[in-house]
Amino acid sequence: MKHNTKNYDYLIVGAGPYGSIFAHEAAKRGKRSLIIEKRPHVGGNMYTHKENGINVHDFGAHIFHTDNKMVWDYVNQFTEFNGYINQVVANYNGELYNLPFNMNTFYQMWGVKTPDEAAAKIAEQKEAAGISGAPQNLEEQAISLIGTDIYTKLIKGYTEKQWGRKATELPAFIIRRLPVRYIFDNNYFNHRYQGVPVDGYTAIFDKMLDSELIDVQTNVDFMADKDTYLEEFPKVVYTGMIDAFFDYKFGELEYRSVRFKSETFDSDNKQGNAVINYTDAETPFTRVMEWRHFDQKADEGKTILTKEYPQDWDRTKEAYYPVNDEKNSTLFKQYKEEAGKQDKIIFGGRLGNYQYYDMDQVFGAALKAVEKEFKDN
């Protein structure tokens, strides 16, 4: 055996949350797993590191939020959460607004003070835009929800930067996940359980993978020796790109990528908020995170800010956001059908399912896969 040197029960491709949870649960049932990870670290996009006493999220802001008590109880085995509530500020050419869309936003935009006044303003702008019936794209969906003014200032530029295409070319469902509230409430999420781990996310994975039955190899590319891996291991959990697994036989799925630029400042408070979105079209980045505001931990006089720049994806970059338009959804169905024919392979995670997941959804999906795999144990 070249790779299966310890009679492993599972090869797990990817040390993100899906693969790590599967390995942890398999170990609890006496099964041995080898995890191989292309990056130099575990945790996937949830990876964090500590710098100047600050927990820095290396791949963008990650706030754990869920209504799923089972998932919340599960992740709390591995960490303590700090109760952080995400309250985003939007900067449109120097004008500041509260997000998500709520009575504070409506007051700042229009001066309205009651829910009825806000609803009337939105209805007026929707009618003026000539929107009737079901919205056909993101622009129509956004105007239907919050009116033309808010769409123009707080959605259009940000969204078109993020996705690299016009809002009229994007599906309506993308905007539906953002809350719209007729109360004065800046909490970005509607979920009951929220927070950021007090020790950072990486500590979760260090504990999760701390088992004699789990071995982890980083800087290892599954695709470089795929046939040998598949031949040697009785079962494979694959969390990489599903189209790459099948050598792009039906074509390449599209993604958007992101790059990050961080800078350290001699300050205790540089921007005054954990997250500020830059919603105009001209600013090249979409948002800026000031990490010390996520958990109030930092060396005195030091703060770190990270700017997030959307970019086109190619195979040399990390695939962050699947482009779930009609063309790519049709292509993914072909790959999903092909995946269903693979008896010894479990496809999972964001890339394996070509789906944008919140963290709690990945945790839930992994636990369901475990339940299915070990239902007779």
RAFEN-V78113 format. One record per pair of residues at least 4 apart in sequence whose ideal C-beta (glycine too) atoms are under 8 Angstrom apart, sorted by the first residue. I is the first residue (numbers start at 0). GAP is how many residues later the second one is. D is the distance in whole Angstrom. If there is no record, write none. Layout:
((I:GAP:D) (I:GAP:D))
This chain:
((0:4:6) (0:231:6) (1:223:8) (1:226:6) (1:230:7) (2:8:8) (2:31:7) (2:222:7) (2:225:6) (2:226:6) (2:229:5) (2:230:7) (3:4:5) (3:7:7) (3:30:7) (3:228:4) (3:229:5) (5:26:6) (5:28:7) (5:209:7) (6:25:7) (7:24:5) (7:25:6) (7:26:5) (7:207:8) (7:225:6) (8:17:7) (8:22:4) (8:23:5) (8:24:7) (8:225:7) (8:226:7) (9:12:7) (9:13:7) (9:16:6) (9:21:6) (9:22:7) (9:23:4) (9:24:7) (9:223:7) (9:224:8) (9:225:5) (9:226:7) (9:227:6) (10:22:7) (10:23:5) (10:25:7) (10:218:6) (10:221:8) (10:222:4) (10:224:7) (10:225:5) (10:226:7) (11:7:4) (11:10:6) (11:11:5) (11:21:5) (11:22:7) (11:23:4) (11:24:7) (11:224:8) (11:225:4) (11:227:8) (12:6:7) (12:22:8) (12:23:6) (12:209:5) (12:216:8) (12:223:7) (12:224:7) (12:225:5) (12:226:6) (12:227:5) (13:4:7) (13:5:4) (13:21:8) (13:22:8) (13:23:6) (13:24:8) (13:30:7) (13:224:7) (13:225:3) (13:226:6) (13:335:6) (13:337:8) (14:4:6) (14:5:6) (14:20:5) (14:22:4) (14:24:8) (14:26:8) (14:27:4) (14:28:7) (14:29:7) (14:190:7) (14:194:8) (14:201:6) (14:203:7) (15:4:7) (15:26:8) (15:27:7) (15:28:3) (15:29:7) (15:30:7) (15:223:6) (15:333:6) (15:334:8) (15:346:8) (16:4:6) (16:26:8) (16:27:6) (16:29:6) (16:188:8) (16:332:8) (16:342:7) (16:345:5) (16:346:6) (16:349:7) (17:4:7) (17:219:8) (17:221:5) (17:330:5) (17:331:4) (17:332:8) (17:334:8) (17:344:5) (17:347:7) (17:348:5) (17:351:8) (18:4:6) (18:16:6) (18:218:6) (18:220:5) (18:329:8) (18:330:7) (18:347:8) (19:4:6) (19:15:7) (19:22:7) (19:23:8) (19:185:5) (19:188:5) (19:189:6) (20:4:6) (20:187:7) (20:342:6) (20:345:4) (20:346:7) (20:349:7) (21:4:6) (21:11:8) (21:215:5) (21:324:8) (21:326:8) (21:344:6) (21:347:6) (21:348:6) (21:351:8) (22:4:6) (22:10:4) (22:12:6) (22:185:8) (22:186:6) (22:188:8) (22:191:5) (23:4:7) (23:184:5) (23:185:7) (23:187:7) (23:190:7) (24:4:7) (24:342:7) (24:345:4) (24:349:7) (25:5:4) (25:6:8) (25:7:5) (25:187:8) (25:344:8) (25:347:8) (25:348:8) (26:4:7) (26:5:8) (26:6:7) (26:184:4) (26:186:4) (26:187:5) (28:345:6) (28:348:5) (29:183:7) (30:182:7) (31:181:5) (31:182:8) (32:180:7) (32:181:5) (32:182:7) (33:181:5) (33:182:8) (33:183:7) (33:199:8) (34:7:8) (34:174:7) (34:179:7) (34:180:7) (34:181:5) (34:182:7) (35:181:5) (35:184:4) (35:186:6) (35:193:8) (36:4:7) (36:5:6) (36:179:7) (36:180:7) (36:181:5) (36:182:8) (36:183:7) (37:181:7) (37:182:7) (37:183:5) (37:184:7) (37:202:8) (38:5:8) (38:8:8) (38:179:7) (38:180:7) (39:178:5) (39:179:5) (40:6:5) (40:161:7) (40:177:6) (41:5:7) (41:160:7) (41:163:4) (41:164:7) (41:167:6) (41:174:6) (41:176:7) (42:4:4) (42:5:7) (42:158:6) (42:159:5) (42:161:8) (42:162:5) (43:15:8) (43:305:8) (44:14:4) (44:15:7) (44:17:7) (44:273:8) (44:275:7) (45:11:8) (45:13:8) (45:16:6) (45:155:4) (45:156:8) (45:158:8) (45:159:8) (45:313:7) (46:10:8) (46:11:5) (46:12:6) (46:154:7) (46:155:6) (47:7:5) (47:8:6) (47:9:5) (47:10:6) (47:14:8) (47:152:4) (47:153:5) (47:154:5) (48:6:8) (48:7:6) (48:9:6) (48:151:7) (48:153:7) (49:4:7) (49:5:6) (49:6:7) (49:150:6) (50:5:5) (50:213:8) (50:253:6) (51:212:7) (51:246:6) (51:247:5) (51:250:4) (51:251:8) (51:252:7) (52:244:6) (52:245:5) (52:246:4) (52:249:7) (53:237:5) (53:238:5) (53:243:6) (53:244:5) (53:245:8) (53:248:7) (53:249:7) (53:250:5) (54:141:8) (54:142:8) (54:144:8) (54:145:4) (54:236:6) (54:239:7) (54:240:6) (54:242:7) (55:206:7) (55:235:5) (55:248:6) (55:250:7) (56:4:6) (56:5:5) (56:144:7) (56:232:7) (56:234:7) (56:237:8) (56:249:8) (57:202:7) (58:199:8) (58:201:7) (58:259:8) (58:261:8) (59:198:7) (59:200:7) (59:229:8) (59:246:8) (59:248:6) (60:25:8) (60:213:7) (60:214:6) (60:226:8) (60:228:5) (60:233:8) (61:134:8) (61:139:6) (61:297:6) (62:21:6) (62:23:5) (62:125:8) (62:126:7) (62:131:7) (62:132:7) (62:133:6) (62:231:8) (63:11:7) (63:17:7) (63:129:8) (63:130:7) (63:131:6) (63:132:7) (63:133:8) (63:295:5) (63:296:7) (64:21:8) (64:124:4) (64:126:4) (64:128:7) (64:129:4) (64:293:7) (64:295:7) (65:5:5) (65:6:6) (65:125:5) (65:126:8) (65:127:5) (65:292:8) (65:293:8) (65:294:4) (66:124:5) (66:125:5) (66:126:7) (67:4:6) (67:292:6) (67:296:6) (68:4:6) (68:124:7) (69:4:6) (69:294:8) (69:297:7) (70:4:6) (70:289:5) (70:292:5) (70:293:5) (70:296:7) (71:4:6) (71:121:4) (71:288:8) (72:4:8) (73:289:6) (73:293:7) (74:4:7) (74:129:7) (74:288:6) (75:4:7) (75:5:7) (77:125:7) (77:126:4) (77:129:5) (77:130:6) (78:118:4) (78:119:7) (78:120:6) (78:124:6) (78:125:5) (78:128:8) (79:117:7) (79:118:5) (79:119:8) (80:113:8) (80:114:3) (80:115:7) (80:116:6) (80:117:7) (81:113:5) (81:114:6) (81:115:8) (81:116:5) (81:213:5) (82:111:7) (82:112:5) (83:110:7) (83:111:5) (83:112:5) (83:190:8) (83:210:6) (83:211:7) (84:102:5) (84:103:8) (84:109:6) (85:101:7) (85:102:4) (85:103:6) (85:108:7) (85:188:7) (85:189:7) (86:11:7) (86:99:4) (86:100:7) (86:101:6) (86:186:7) (86:187:8) (87:10:8) (87:11:4) (87:12:7) (87:98:8) (87:100:5) (87:185:8) (87:187:5) (87:188:7) (87:189:6) (88:7:6) (88:8:7) (88:9:7) (88:10:7) (88:184:5) (88:186:7) (88:187:5) (88:188:7) (89:6:7) (89:7:5) (89:8:8) (89:9:5) (89:63:8) (89:64:5) (89:68:8) (89:186:7) (89:187:5) (89:188:8) (89:189:5) (90:4:7) (90:5:6) (90:185:6) (90:186:7) (90:187:5) (90:188:7) (90:189:8) (91:5:7) (91:61:5) (91:62:6) (91:65:8) (91:187:5) (91:188:6) (92:187:5) (94:58:7) (95:12:8) (96:7:8) (96:8:5) (96:11:5) (96:12:7) (96:56:7) (96:57:6) (97:4:7) (97:6:4) (97:7:5) (97:10:7) (97:88:5) (98:6:7) (98:55:7) (98:87:7) (98:89:7) (98:178:7) (99:5:8) (99:78:5) (99:79:5) (99:80:7) (99:81:7) (99:86:8) (99:88:5) (100:4:5) (100:5:8) (100:44:7) (100:45:5) (100:49:6) (100:53:8) (100:77:7) (100:78:7) (100:79:5) (100:80:7) (101:4:7) (101:77:8) (101:78:8) (101:79:4) (101:80:7) (101:81:6) (101:82:6) (101:83:5) (101:84:6) (102:4:6) (102:12:7) (102:15:6) (102:78:7) (102:79:6) (102:80:6) (102:81:4) (102:82:8) (103:4:6) (103:80:5) (103:82:6) (104:4:6) (104:45:7) (104:49:8) (105:4:6) (105:6:5) (105:11:8) (105:12:4) (105:15:7) (106:4:6) (106:5:6) (106:6:6) (108:40:6) (108:41:6) (108:44:7) (109:7:8) (109:8:7) (109:11:5) (109:39:7) (111:5:4) (111:6:5) (111:9:6) (112:4:6) (113:4:7) (114:4:6) (114:67:4) (114:68:8) (115:4:6) (116:4:7) (117:4:6) (117:64:6) (118:4:6) (118:63:7) (119:4:6) (120:4:7) (120:26:6) (121:4:6) (121:23:8) (121:24:6) (121:25:4) (122:4:6) (123:4:6) (123:23:8) (124:4:6) (124:18:7) (124:22:4) (124:23:4) (124:24:7) (125:5:5) (125:17:6) (125:18:5) (125:21:7) (125:22:8) (126:4:8) (127:20:7) (128:11:8) (128:14:5) (128:19:6) (130:4:7) (130:9:5) (130:12:6) (130:13:6) (133:38:8) (134:5:4) (134:6:4) (134:9:5) (134:37:5) (135:4:5) (135:36:7) (136:4:7) (136:30:7) (136:31:5) (136:32:7) (136:33:6) (136:34:7) (136:35:6) (137:4:6) (137:21:7) (137:29:5) (137:30:7) (137:32:4) (137:33:7) (137:34:6) (137:36:5) (137:37:5) (138:4:6) (138:12:7) (138:17:7) (138:28:4) (138:29:5) (138:31:8) (139:4:6) (139:32:7) (140:4:6) (140:31:4) (140:32:8) (140:34:5) (140:35:7) (141:4:6) (141:8:8) (141:9:4) (141:13:5) (141:14:8) (141:25:7) (141:33:5) (142:4:6) (142:5:5) (142:8:5) (144:30:7) (144:35:5) (145:4:4) (145:5:6) (145:9:8) (145:34:6) (146:4:7) (147:4:6) (148:4:6) (149:4:5) (149:5:7) (150:4:5) (150:5:6) (151:4:6) (152:126:6) (153:4:7) (153:123:8) (153:125:5) (154:4:5) (154:12:7) (154:20:7) (154:124:7) (155:4:6) (155:11:6) (155:125:7) (156:4:6) (156:122:5) (156:123:5) (156:124:4) (156:125:8) (157:4:6) (157:119:6) (157:120:7) (157:121:4) (157:128:6) (158:4:6) (158:8:6) (158:11:7) (158:15:7) (158:16:8) (159:4:8) (159:5:7) (159:6:6) (159:7:6) (159:121:7) (160:120:7) (160:123:8) (160:125:5) (160:149:5) (161:94:7) (161:124:6) (161:148:5) (161:159:8) (162:7:6) (162:11:8) (162:93:6) (162:147:8) (162:158:8) (162:160:7) (163:92:6) (163:146:7) (163:148:6) (164:4:5) (164:5:6) (165:4:7) (168:156:8) (169:4:6) (169:155:7) (170:153:7) (170:154:6) (170:155:8) (171:4:7) (172:4:8) (172:151:8) (178:9:7) (178:10:7) (178:11:5) (180:4:5) (188:5:6) (195:98:5) (195:99:6) (196:4:6) (196:6:6) (196:7:6) (197:97:6) (198:4:4) (200:4:7) (201:4:6) (202:4:7) (203:4:6) (204:4:6) (205:4:6) (208:5:5) (208:7:6) (209:4:8) (220:4:8) (221:4:6) (221:7:6) (221:16:8) (221:18:6) (222:17:8) (222:21:6) (224:4:6) (225:4:6) (225:19:8) (226:4:6) (227:4:6) (228:4:6) (228:7:7) (229:6:7) (229:114:8) (229:115:8) (232:111:8) (233:110:7) (234:109:5) (234:110:8) (234:111:7) (235:108:6) (235:109:5) (235:110:7) (236:108:8) (236:109:5) (236:111:6) (236:132:8) (237:4:8) (237:7:6) (237:107:6) (237:108:7) (237:109:5) (237:110:7) (237:114:6) (238:108:8) (238:109:5) (238:110:4) (238:111:8) (238:112:6) (238:113:5) (239:4:6) (239:5:6) (239:111:6) (239:112:7) (240:4:7) (240:12:7) (240:78:6) (240:110:5) (240:111:8) (241:4:7) (241:11:7) (241:90:7) (241:93:5) (241:94:7) (241:97:6) (241:105:6) (241:109:7) (241:110:5) (241:111:7) (241:112:6) (242:5:5) (242:7:7) (242:8:7) (242:9:6) (242:10:5) (242:88:8) (242:92:6) (242:111:8) (243:4:7) (244:94:8) (244:102:8) (245:4:7) (245:89:6) (245:92:6) (247:4:5) (248:89:8) (249:81:6) (249:84:5) (249:85:6) (249:88:8) (250:80:6) (252:69:7) (252:70:8) (252:75:6) (252:78:6) (252:79:6) (252:82:8) (252:101:6) (253:59:7) (253:68:8) (253:69:4) (253:73:8) (253:74:5) (254:58:4) (254:64:4) (254:65:6) (254:66:6) (254:67:6) (254:68:6) (255:54:6) (255:55:8) (255:56:8) (255:57:6) (255:64:6) (255:65:4) (255:67:7) (256:53:7) (256:54:5) (256:55:7) (256:56:4) (256:60:4) (256:61:6) (256:62:7) (256:63:6) (256:64:8) (257:50:6) (257:51:7) (257:52:6) (257:53:7) (257:60:8) (257:62:5) (257:63:8) (258:49:8) (258:50:5) (258:52:6) (258:58:8) (259:46:5) (259:47:7) (259:48:6) (259:49:7) (260:24:8) (260:45:7) (260:46:5) (260:48:7) (261:42:6) (261:43:7) (261:44:4) (261:45:8) (262:41:7) (262:42:6) (262:43:8) (263:38:6) (263:39:7) (263:40:5) (264:5:5) (264:37:7) (264:38:5) (264:39:8) (264:40:7) (265:35:6) (265:36:7) (266:34:7) (266:35:8) (266:36:5) (267:24:8) (267:30:7) (267:32:7) (267:33:6) (267:34:8) (267:35:7) (268:21:8) (268:23:8) (268:24:8) (268:34:7) (269:20:6) (269:33:5) (269:35:6) (270:5:6) (270:17:6) (270:19:5) (270:34:7) (272:17:7) (272:20:6) (273:15:6) (273:16:6) (273:17:8) (273:19:4) (273:20:5) (274:12:6) (274:13:7) (274:14:6) (274:15:8) (275:11:6) (275:12:5) (276:9:6) (276:10:5) (277:5:4) (277:7:6) (277:8:6) (277:9:6) (277:10:7) (283:25:6) (284:22:4) (284:23:6) (284:24:5) (285:22:5) (285:23:7) (285:24:6) (286:20:8) (286:21:5) (287:17:6) (287:18:7) (287:19:5) (287:20:7) (288:5:8) (288:16:7) (288:17:5) (288:19:7) (289:13:6) (289:14:7) (289:15:5) (290:7:8) (290:12:8) (290:13:5) (290:14:8) (290:15:7) (291:4:7) (291:5:7) (291:6:4) (291:10:8) (291:11:5) (291:12:7) (297:4:6) (297:5:6) (310:6:7) (312:4:5) (312:6:6) (312:7:8) (318:32:6) (320:35:6) (321:6:7) (321:10:8) (321:28:8) (321:32:5) (321:33:6) (321:34:6) (322:5:5) (323:4:6) (323:5:6) (323:30:8) (323:31:7) (323:32:7) (324:4:7) (325:4:6) (326:4:7) (327:4:6) (327:26:7) (328:4:7) (329:4:7) (330:4:7) (331:4:6) (331:22:4) (332:4:6) (333:4:7) (334:4:6) (334:19:7) (335:4:7) (336:4:8) (337:4:8) (338:6:7) (338:8:5) (341:5:8) (345:23:6) (345:27:7) (346:5:4) (346:6:7) (347:4:5) (347:5:7) (347:17:6) (347:18:7) (347:21:6) (348:4:7) (348:8:8) (348:13:6) (348:16:8) (348:17:8) (349:5:6) (349:6:7) (349:7:5) (349:12:7) (352:4:8) (352:12:8) (356:4:4) (356:5:5) (356:8:7) (357:4:8) (358:4:6) (359:4:6) (360:4:6) (361:4:6) (362:4:6) (363:4:6) (364:4:6) (365:4:6) (366:4:6) (367:4:6) (368:4:6) (369:4:6) (370:4:6))
